[in-house]
Amino acid sequence: MKKKMIILLSAMVICLIGIIVWYNVSLNLTDLVPDEVMEIVVFNGNSGETTHITDEQQIQHIIQNLNDVTVKKWKPSVGYTGYSFKITIYLSDGNEADGWNNFIINSEDTIRKDPFFYSVVLDGHKVTIDTTAENGGNNEGPRPKALMLVALAGCSAMDVISLFLKMRVRFDKISIDVTAETSDTIPMVYTAFHATYHIDGNIGDAAKIEKAIRLSQEKYCGVGLMMKKIGPITYDILLNGEPLKPQKHED
């Protein structure tokens, strides 16, 4: 009796582990050959309008992008009916594509393929992007454009921390605030950026601190170098809460 119980419990544990792995595995949204796709049909659940995409170049671009999207199961979708867009993909033989031949886009990062919702993941991590309720969202994440500012701060922070360690800068904390100026016309785009570096560290390392940040801004931060093609990036440094004045240092 005890042996049977052990076997039963072992089987249950194996099944549970299998379910957990199955539920959390990342999947490619599509795996299609663009040349084999004849038509993409997009139904707008908000307006009721249907768009038929048959242009070869547009199909190539869309399918290539869909093939690059990775998703992960989020929660059951049984009982949910509303959506923003429904996508149906038809192959050159007139039949719907297998697998993810049709799916529903609920938001910028959530896809529904019954019986589950799937969240879009980036490098294995879920990134939630949303908008306000007035614009059809749930306000559960940052706006897409604001993530550009996060990317700039994160990229430069990684550079600076790496340089601090190489230069043996004594510091306790670093944080970066990034703001942007926006155009007045539609589409509203960023036109200029400003970063404020907050450093808690040793005042004796001020010259090294300034040099590390300057190198990040001028040489190492790829995000910043790309964004400078949009508009200028200015910055200032606060060391222990006080503005850091220009320092003399050897390059």
C-alpha positions in Angstrom: 0.0 0.0 0.0 2.8 2.4 0.9 4.7 1.6 -2.3 1.5 2.3 -4.4 1.1 5.6 -2.6 4.7 6.6 -3.3 4.3 5.7 -7.0 1.1 7.7 -7.2 2.6 10.8 -5.5 5.7 10.5 -7.8 3.4 10.4 -10.8 1.5 13.4 -9.6 4.7 15.4 -9.0 5.9 14.6 -12.5 2.6 15.6 -14.0 2.7 18.9 -12.0 6.2 19.7 -13.2 5.2 18.9 -16.8 2.2 21.2 -16.5 4.3 24.0 -15.0 6.9 23.7 -17.8 4.2 23.5 -20.5 2.5 26.6 -19.1 5.6 28.7 -18.8 7.4 27.8 -22.0 7.9 30.6 -24.5 6.5 30.2 -28.0 7.0 31.9 -31.4 3.9 33.7 -32.4 4.2 32.5 -36.0 6.6 30.5 -38.0 5.5 31.3 -41.6 7.3 31.7 -44.9 6.3 35.2 -46.1 6.2 34.1 -49.8 3.6 31.4 -48.9 1.1 34.0 -47.5 -1.5 35.3 -49.9 -3.6 37.5 -47.6 -3.8 38.9 -44.1 -7.2 39.9 -42.9 -7.5 42.4 -40.0 -10.9 42.9 -38.3 -11.2 46.0 -36.1 -13.3 45.0 -33.1 -13.8 48.7 -32.2 -15.1 49.9 -35.5 -16.3 46.7 -37.2 -14.2 47.5 -40.3 -12.2 44.8 -42.1 -8.9 45.4 -43.9 -7.6 42.9 -46.5 -3.8 43.1 -47.0 -2.6 41.5 -50.2 0.4 43.7 -51.1 3.5 41.4 -51.3 5.9 43.9 -49.7 3.5 44.6 -46.8 2.9 40.9 -46.2 6.6 40.3 -46.2 7.2 43.0 -43.6 4.2 41.9 -41.4 5.1 38.2 -41.4 8.7 38.8 -40.7 7.8 40.9 -37.7 5.2 38.4 -36.5 7.8 35.6 -36.8 10.1 37.6 -34.4 7.4 37.9 -31.7 7.7 35.6 -28.7 4.8 34.9 -26.4 4.1 33.1 -23.1 0.8 31.8 -21.7 -0.6 34.3 -19.2 -4.1 33.3 -18.1 -7.2 31.4 -19.3 -9.3 33.4 -21.8 -12.5 31.4 -21.5 -15.5 33.7 -21.1 -13.8 36.8 -22.6 -15.3 38.1 -25.8 -14.0 41.7 -26.4 -10.9 42.5 -28.4 -9.2 45.2 -30.4 -8.2 43.3 -33.6 -8.6 39.8 -35.0 -5.9 38.6 -37.4 -6.5 35.8 -39.9 -3.7 34.6 -42.2 -4.4 32.9 -45.6 -1.8 30.9 -47.6 -1.4 30.9 -51.3 -3.6 27.7 -51.6 -6.5 29.7 -50.2 -6.5 27.9 -46.8 -5.9 29.4 -43.4 -2.4 28.9 -42.1 -2.0 26.1 -39.5 -1.4 26.8 -35.8 -1.7 30.6 -35.2 -3.8 31.0 -38.4 -6.0 33.5 -36.5 -5.5 35.2 -33.2 -6.9 38.2 -31.4 -4.9 41.3 -30.3 -6.3 42.7 -27.0 -3.6 45.3 -26.3 0.0 46.2 -27.2 1.4 43.2 -25.3 -1.6 40.8 -24.9 -2.7 38.3 -27.5 -5.7 35.9 -27.2 -5.7 32.5 -28.8 -8.4 30.6 -27.0 -8.3 29.0 -24.4 -5.4 31.3 -23.2 -4.3 34.9 -23.2 -0.6 35.2 -24.2 1.7 38.0 -23.1 4.4 39.2 -25.4 7.9 38.7 -24.0 11.2 40.4 -24.7 14.4 38.4 -24.1 12.3 36.0 -22.0 10.7 38.8 -19.9 7.2 40.2 -19.9 7.0 43.8 -20.8 3.6 45.4 -20.1 2.7 48.4 -22.2 -0.7 50.1 -21.9 -2.6 53.3 -22.2 -5.3 55.1 -20.3 -8.9 53.9 -20.0 -10.0 56.9 -22.1 -7.9 55.6 -24.9 -9.1 52.0 -24.6 -6.5 50.6 -22.2 -6.4 49.7 -18.5 -3.5 51.9 -17.4 -1.5 48.8 -16.4 1.9 49.9 -17.9 3.9 52.7 -19.4 3.2 54.2 -22.8 5.3 52.9 -25.6 7.1 56.2 -26.3 8.0 56.6 -22.6 10.0 53.4 -22.8 12.5 55.3 -25.1 13.4 57.4 -22.0 13.7 54.3 -19.9 16.0 52.7 -22.5 18.2 55.8 -22.5 18.5 55.8 -18.7 19.1 52.1 -18.5 21.7 52.0 -21.3 23.7 54.9 -19.8 23.5 53.6 -16.2 25.0 50.2 -17.3 27.8 52.0 -19.0 28.5 54.3 -16.1 28.5 51.5 -13.5 30.9 49.4 -15.6 33.2 52.4 -15.9 33.0 53.2 -12.2 34.1 49.6 -11.4 37.0 49.8 -13.9 38.0 53.3 -12.5 37.6 52.1 -8.9 35.1 54.9 -8.2 33.7 54.6 -4.7 29.9 55.0 -4.9 26.8 53.8 -3.1 24.0 54.6 -5.5 23.2 55.8 -9.0 19.9 56.8 -10.6 19.1 58.7 -13.7 16.1 60.9 -14.5 15.4 61.5 -18.2 12.9 64.1 -19.5 12.0 65.0 -23.1 10.6 67.9 -25.0 7.7 67.0 -27.4 6.5 68.6 -30.6 3.2 70.5 -30.6 2.0 68.9 -33.8 0.6 65.5 -34.6 2.3 63.1 -34.5 3.7 64.3 -31.3 7.4 63.2 -31.3 10.3 63.8 -29.0 12.6 66.7 -30.1 15.2 66.9 -27.3 16.3 65.0 -24.2 17.8 65.8 -20.8 19.4 63.4 -18.3 20.1 64.1 -14.7 22.6 61.7 -13.0 22.1 61.3 -9.3 25.3 59.8 -7.7 25.9 59.0 -4.1 29.6 58.6 -3.8 33.0 59.9 -2.7 33.7 63.5 -3.5 37.3 62.7 -4.1 36.3 60.7 -7.2 34.4 63.6 -8.8 36.7 63.8 -11.8 36.3 60.1 -12.5 32.6 60.3 -12.1 32.3 63.1 -14.6 34.6 61.3 -17.1 32.6 58.1 -16.9 29.4 59.9 -17.6 30.9 61.9 -20.4 32.2 58.7 -22.0 28.8 57.1 -21.8 27.2 60.1 -23.4 29.7 60.6 -26.2 31.0 57.1 -26.9 29.4 54.0 -25.3 25.7 54.3 -25.0 24.2 53.0 -28.2 20.7 54.1 -27.3 21.8 57.6 -26.7 23.8 57.7 -30.0 20.7 56.6 -31.8 18.4 59.1 -30.0 20.8 62.0 -30.9 19.7 61.5 -34.5 16.2 62.6 -33.2 17.3 65.5 -31.1 20.1 66.8 -28.8 20.8 65.1 -25.4 22.0 67.3 -22.6 22.8 66.2 -19.0 23.8 67.4 -15.6 25.3 65.5 -12.6 24.3 65.7 -8.9 26.9 64.3 -6.6 25.5 63.7 -3.1 22.7 66.1 -4.0 25.0 68.9 -5.2 25.6 70.0 -8.8 29.0 68.6 -10.0 31.1 71.4 -11.4 33.4 70.8 -14.4 36.4 68.8 -13.3 40.0 68.6 -14.5 40.9 65.2 -15.6 43.4 63.4 -17.8 41.8 61.7 -20.9 
